[in-house]
Amino acid sequence: MGILFAGLVIFLAVHSISIINDPWRNKVVASLGKWPWKGFYSLLSLVGLALIVLGYAAARPGAAAVYVPLPWLRHLAMVLLLPVFPLFLAAYFPGRIRQLVGHPMLLATLLWAAAHLLVSGSSADLLLFGAFLVWAWLDLRSMGHRTQRPVPTVPPRKMNDGFSVVAGLAIFALFVVWLHGVLIGVPLLMR
């Protein structure tokens, strides 16, 4: 569980710099330069993500059960997960969805984490999904108090919403039918 914890600390700390001290982050970027900062940020993010993946894979099999989810919550979780990929894509393919939601990637993260907490009750699950849920909520709350930086996206178009929804639902279907079982080791469809 220590590897998972270390990965979460690194990954979420790097992604929390703007939440905690946006002026300090801006000073560092100004002194280092935009690209060295992005390289450092990306490297730490990748290290944190790798530790999260390795740590969760190692911790999950022996993790203590904290609670046993009710079986019907699985259906609610699937409903909550349905908009996750379309929202994630809408962050990079701006259109009406992004305009209405404001921060679609953070909303996608909140829904993803909440849905997984509904159906996964081990200590490893609580650590992983709980940490992401709290982080996304804090980041979303901090958005009103800090300067918004542009996210690299394609040009805003009306057709971006259609692409985000269609491609996002296709990715969702792929995860439900196949990828979740292959990548995570937990098939979502009972055979």
BELZIGI-V694058 format. One record per pair of residues at least 24 apart in sequence whose ideal C-beta (glycine too) atoms are under 6 Angstrom apart, sorted by the first residue. I is the first residue (numbers start at 1). GAP is how many residues later the second one is. D is the distance in Angstrom with one decimal. If there is no record, write none. Layout:
I,GAP,D ; I,GAP,D
This chain:
1,58,4.6 ; 3,48,5.5 ; 3,51,5.7 ; 3,52,3.4 ; 4,51,2.9 ; 4,52,5.2 ; 4,55,5.0 ; 6,45,5.4 ; 7,41,5.1 ; 7,44,2.8 ; 7,45,3.7 ; 7,48,5.1 ; 8,123,4.8 ; 10,37,5.9 ; 10,38,3.4 ; 11,37,2.9 ; 11,38,5.7 ; 11,41,6.0 ; 12,123,4.9 ; 14,30,4.7 ; 14,31,5.4 ; 19,119,5.7 ; 19,120,5.5 ; 19,123,4.4 ; 22,124,4.5 ; 56,72,5.5 ; 59,65,4.0 ; 60,64,4.8 ; 63,59,3.7 ; 63,60,4.7 ; 63,61,3.8 ; 64,59,4.9 ; 65,56,5.7 ; 65,57,5.6 ; 66,55,5.3 ; 66,57,5.6 ; 66,60,5.7 ; 67,54,4.1 ; 68,53,5.8 ; 69,50,5.0 ; 69,52,5.3 ; 73,45,4.4 ; 73,46,5.7 ; 74,45,5.3 ; 77,38,4.1 ; 77,41,4.6 ; 77,42,4.7 ; 80,31,5.0 ; 80,35,3.9 ; 81,34,4.8 ; 84,24,4.7 ; 84,27,5.3 ; 84,28,5.0 ; 85,83,3.6 ; 85,86,4.4 ; 85,87,4.9 ; 86,78,5.0 ; 86,79,4.8 ; 86,82,3.1 ; 89,75,4.1 ; 89,78,5.8 ; 89,79,4.9 ; 90,74,4.3 ; 92,61,5.1 ; 93,61,5.6 ; 93,67,3.9 ; 93,70,5.6 ; 93,71,5.0 ; 94,59,5.2 ; 94,62,4.3 ; 95,65,3.8 ; 95,66,3.9 ; 96,65,5.2 ; 97,64,5.1 ; 103,37,6.0 ; 106,30,5.0 ; 106,33,5.6 ; 106,34,4.6 ; 109,27,4.0 ; 110,26,4.7
